[in-house]
Structure formats: C-alpha cells, structure tokens
Amino acid sequence: MANDRASLKSALRRMGPAVMGLCLLSLPAAAYGANTCPWINEATASGLLGRKAVGEVTEAAAGQPFICTFTQQDESGKRTLRVTVEIVGDSHARQGAIAQACGADVVPLRAIGNEARICAADEHKNRIGERVVGRVRDQVFTITIYTTVKDDPILTRDELKSRIYTAAEQISGNLF
C-alpha cells in the first residue's frame, strides 16, 4: 500500500507540469472572446480607439460586404472603428465609386494596398472621423474611425489620422 502511494505521488509530480501547461494554454481562450473579424482583433481595435472596445461582425451576404465594427462607449460619447471588405469583379472601379464620398479632400496613402486614399469622415456634425478606402487584388476595403466625444482628448484630428494609418497598414497587410 505504501508502495502504491509512493507510485501515485511520483506519477502526479511528473504530470503536474504538463497539466499546469495545459491549463495555462487554455487561459487566453477563456479570457478573450472568439476573434471573428479576420483582419483585426478586439485588442488591436481597443488600442486604436484608446479604450476597451467591443467587436461585432456582420458576415458578407449576397452583394453585401463583410463588416467588423468595434465600439467603445461611455458617458462622454462613442468611439468607433468600422472595417468593411467586399470582393468584387472590378475592384478598381468599385474603390473609385466608394472614394467619391470623400469629395476633393482625398490624399493618396503610399504602401497601403493598391491606390489607398484617406479623407475626413465627418458626415454628421456631432462627430469627427477619418476614412481610408483601398483595395488588395479583388477586395475593396473601407476603414473608418470616428468619435462623438466632444473635444476628444484621445482621438484628436491628428491622432485619428495616425491611428487610421496604423489600422490600414494592418488590415491591408492581412488582406494580402
């Protein structure tokens, strides 16, 4: 009997590190929700928005784009990062049509997908934002970051431009 106990203790000691390792490997999966947006995750989106954001995905349907929306909301307002990706036959023409919403306030972005452009996305008077429209092969992507926080200390106009450029780098890179 004493020999059996000693064998059991010895076996448990040898298995301990393996069991502990399995437990530790499963922690990240338990700590974060499923990464359902293929191009950017909730942690990265939260960093771009300046605070913890919650993601929502709308899968592509017939004639509709795949949409990832990350939102951070509190009493002062809402910050949003929205990514749309659609697969089209003539991506050059589709990108041009989407970019028309920018009007004359368009600036080319070098080294971001194909022919990416950035412009202001201030469609509503109570929010400021930036938009990037680009393409990678037959995929047209649109990225918008905006804030409704009055005099937002995190997403100032300059910060919006910097952060949307970072988002565009990552998303266009993941589309390749």
FENPE-V470057 format. One record per residue. N is the residue number from 1. RES is the residue in one small letter. NEAR is the number of other C-alpha atoms within 10 Angstrom. Layout:
N;RES;NEAR  N;RES;NEAR
This chain:
1;m;6  2;a;7  3;n;8  4;d;9  5;r;10  6;a;11  7;s;12  8;l;12  9;k;12  10;s;12  11;a;11  12;l;12  13;r;11  14;r;11  15;m;12  16;g;12  17;p;11  18;a;11  19;v;12  20;m;10  21;g;11  22;l;11  23;c;11  24;l;11  25;l;11  26;s;10  27;l;10  28;p;10  29;a;11  30;a;9  31;a;8  32;y;10  33;g;12  34;a;11  35;n;14  36;t;15  37;c;19  38;p;12  39;w;16  40;i;18  41;n;17  42;e;23  43;a;16  44;t;14  45;a;25  46;s;20  47;g;12  48;l;24  49;l;26  50;g;15  51;r;15  52;k;17  53;a;22  54;v;17  55;g;24  56;e;15  57;v;17  58;t;14  59;e;14  60;a;14  61;a;9  62;a;5  63;g;9  64;q;13  65;p;20  66;f;18  67;i;19  68;c;23  69;t;21  70;f;23  71;t;22  72;q;19  73;q;16  74;d;8  75;e;6  76;s;10  77;g;13  78;k;16  79;r;27  80;t;23  81;l;25  82;r;19  83;v;26  84;t;21  85;v;23  86;e;19  87;i;19  88;v;16  89;g;10  90;d;12  91;s;20  92;h;18  93;a;12  94;r;19  95;q;22  96;g;17  97;a;11  98;i;14  99;a;21  100;q;12  101;a;15  102;c;21  103;g;9  104;a;9  105;d;11  106;v;18  107;v;13  108;p;14  109;l;18  110;r;10  111;a;12  112;i;22  113;g;23  114;n;18  115;e;16  116;a;25  117;r;23  118;i;24  119;c;21  120;a;22  121;a;17  122;d;15  123;e;11  124;h;9  125;k;7  126;n;10  127;r;18  128;i;23  129;g;24  130;e;25  131;r;27  132;v;28  133;v;29  134;g;28  135;r;26  136;v;21  137;r;15  138;d;14  139;q;23  140;v;28  141;f;28  142;t;24  143;i;23  144;t;23  145;i;28  146;y;25  147;t;27  148;t;19  149;v;20  150;k;12  151;d;12  152;d;15  153;p;10  154;i;16  155;l;23  156;t;16  157;r;17  158;d;10  159;e;15  160;l;23  161;k;20  162;s;14  163;r;19  164;i;23  165;y;19  166;t;13  167;a;23  168;a;26  169;e;15  170;q;15  171;i;21  172;s;21  173;g;14  174;n;12  175;l;16  176;f;10
